């Protein structure tokens, strides 16, 4: 099985660690607006961190997301599964982590995750 190429809008984004996941950080308007919308599950990669974000939409999504809202210290405030064509918000959030929802009960991005959520080799 070969991996799908990374979408153009995510290629040049910086990679950060969030809750033990290595994910691109949406630092540009287009990547913040589109997030993982219009991508297949395979092309969505490990997920996306959206800094300074309290709400996300799933319009244009082709698969459900596990959305994790983070506080200013990067700690989980709330986690929820969101199906396509929905809007979800959390007023206490300072950032949002979008992960493709696991179909088989596995932890999303398990191959990118560090046990216990620890950060190895530096990170954010």
C-alpha positions as CSV (number, residue, x, y, z in Angstrom):
1,X,0.0,0.0,0.0
2,X,1.5,3.4,-1.0
3,X,0.7,6.6,0.8
4,X,-1.2,9.3,-1.1
5,X,0.7,12.4,-1.8
6,X,0.3,15.2,0.7
7,X,-2.1,17.9,-0.6
8,X,-0.5,21.1,-1.8
9,X,-2.1,23.3,0.8
10,X,-0.6,21.2,3.6
11,X,2.9,20.5,2.1
12,X,4.7,23.7,3.2
13,X,3.0,24.0,6.7
14,X,5.2,23.6,9.7
15,X,4.9,20.3,11.6
16,X,4.2,20.6,15.3
17,X,3.5,18.1,18.2
18,X,0.1,18.3,19.8
19,X,-1.0,15.7,22.3
20,X,1.6,13.4,21.0
21,X,0.6,13.7,17.4
22,X,2.9,15.1,14.7
23,X,0.6,17.2,12.5
24,X,0.8,20.2,10.2
25,X,-0.2,23.5,11.8
26,X,-2.6,25.6,9.7
27,X,-0.8,29.0,9.6
28,X,-2.2,30.3,6.4
29,X,-5.7,31.6,5.5
30,X,-6.4,28.9,3.0
31,X,-5.3,26.0,5.2
32,X,-7.3,27.4,8.1
33,X,-10.4,27.9,6.0
34,X,-10.3,24.5,4.2
35,X,-8.8,22.4,6.9
36,X,-9.2,18.8,5.8
37,X,-12.3,19.5,3.7
38,X,-12.5,18.1,0.1
39,X,-9.8,15.5,0.9
40,X,-10.1,11.7,1.0
41,X,-9.3,10.0,4.3
42,X,-6.0,8.8,2.8
43,X,-4.9,12.2,1.6
44,X,-5.8,13.9,4.9
45,X,-2.7,12.5,6.5
46,X,-2.3,12.5,10.3
47,X,-4.6,15.5,10.9
48,X,-4.2,19.3,11.3
49,X,-3.7,21.7,14.2
50,X,-5.5,25.0,13.8
51,X,-4.1,27.6,16.2
52,X,-6.3,30.4,17.6
53,X,-9.4,28.5,16.7
54,X,-12.6,27.9,18.8
55,X,-14.9,26.4,16.2
56,X,-14.6,24.2,13.1
57,X,-17.0,23.2,10.4
58,X,-17.1,19.9,8.5
59,X,-18.8,21.2,5.3
60,X,-17.1,19.5,2.4
61,X,-15.7,16.7,4.5
62,X,-15.8,13.2,3.1
63,X,-15.3,11.4,6.5
64,X,-15.9,12.1,10.2
65,X,-13.3,13.9,12.3
66,X,-12.2,13.5,15.9
67,X,-12.0,17.1,17.0
68,X,-9.9,17.9,20.1
69,X,-10.1,21.4,21.5
70,X,-7.0,22.6,23.3
71,X,-6.5,25.3,26.0
72,X,-3.7,27.9,26.0
73,X,-1.3,25.3,27.5
74,X,-2.1,22.7,24.8
75,X,-4.1,20.5,27.2
76,X,-7.3,18.8,26.0
77,X,-10.5,20.8,26.9
78,X,-13.0,18.7,25.0
79,X,-13.0,15.8,22.4
80,X,-15.8,15.1,20.1
81,X,-16.5,13.1,16.9
82,X,-18.0,15.2,14.2
83,X,-19.7,13.9,11.1
84,X,-19.7,15.9,7.8
85,X,-21.9,19.0,7.4
86,X,-21.7,20.1,11.0
87,X,-20.4,23.0,13.0
88,X,-18.9,22.5,16.5
89,X,-17.4,25.1,18.9
90,X,-15.8,25.4,22.3
91,X,-15.5,28.8,23.9
92,X,-12.6,27.7,26.2
93,X,-10.4,26.5,23.3
94,X,-7.3,28.3,22.0
95,X,-6.5,25.8,19.3
96,X,-8.2,22.8,17.6
97,X,-6.7,19.5,16.6
98,X,-8.6,17.8,13.7
99,X,-7.8,14.1,13.3
100,X,-9.4,11.7,10.8
101,X,-11.8,9.6,12.9
102,X,-10.7,6.0,13.4
103,X,-12.9,3.5,11.6
104,X,-11.7,0.4,13.5
105,X,-11.5,1.7,17.1
106,X,-7.8,2.4,16.7
107,X,-6.3,5.7,18.1
108,X,-6.2,8.0,15.1
109,X,-2.6,8.6,13.9
110,X,-1.4,5.8,16.2
111,X,1.8,5.4,14.2
112,X,2.6,9.1,14.8
113,X,1.7,9.0,18.4
114,X,4.2,8.9,21.3
115,X,3.0,6.8,24.2
116,X,1.6,8.9,27.0
117,X,1.4,12.0,24.9
118,X,5.1,12.9,25.7
119,X,7.0,15.0,23.3
120,X,10.2,13.6,22.0
121,X,13.0,15.4,20.3
122,X,11.6,18.8,21.0
123,X,8.2,20.1,19.9
124,X,5.5,22.6,20.5
